[in-house]
Amino acid sequence: MMAFLKEKFMGYLLALIPALGWGFQSIVMQKIGGKFTNKVMGMAMTTFVFAVIIFFFKHPTTVNSNLIIGSFLCGLFWIVGQLLQVKAFDLVGVSMAMPVSTGEQLLGTTLMGALYFHEWQSGWQFILGIGALAFIIVGIYLTTYSNEKKEKNINLKSGLIVLTISSLGLIGYAVIPRIFDLNSWDILLPQSIAMLITMFIIAGVQKNRKILDVKTWQNMVTGIFFAIANIAILFSNEVNGVAVGYTLSQLNVIVATLGGLLILHEKKSKRELFFTLIGLVLIVVGAIMIGATKE
């Protein structure tokens, strides 16, 4: 019995690593600073290094067109989604951007799972899933509450538009492996190569092409948090199952939001903070309910 409990406890600790990694990722990059291209390039470089290391232990048994095309699209969608998400941090702050981004991604991936992959087969899954989506929608709405009388140097409307487009990119990154029927371990290296190629192309069309300056190298630290979380979720899903692994990984929104408030010192009025925290709770409850539908 004690061995079973110890095994479960260690499994849950493993499942929390993605939440911590993805949560602190946004905090670390904002503390380091630099242009949004520097931040994402640093992450892409570190991801490539980790992928090369993993390749020697887990490499694809076969290389086919599905793997090449799917991996390239994954990397492309991730770059677009990540660039715009980081841009949104500068527009609305981490403490507002992360709940909205997480909520929109949960909505998108859940709808894709239910409608395209037909994950919901029974009545209880539809009831629980639709209830979860309702919680998430209300939660997103509450986290975007802004005190109109309070002057702010942010463009809320532009920030939310950028975030929504970003979420579409990150949803694509999440579902493309399933569309192409790819193993998550197999795509790590080719996907990271696609990330680097895409970033160099973006850098090439910019007026200021200093993509490999000091802030890029410093933001490789940000990439460490992302890469560890990305690899940990694969192990977690194997050990705990997708329901537990997926649900606990979504707790990154709590880490990022509270980090934005406490570490980055993003300012909110008492009313804004109240609505943000309530919205955050609803998004997390929605994530837990979605996790339950995956059982």
Disulfide bonds with the S-S distance in Angstrom:
none
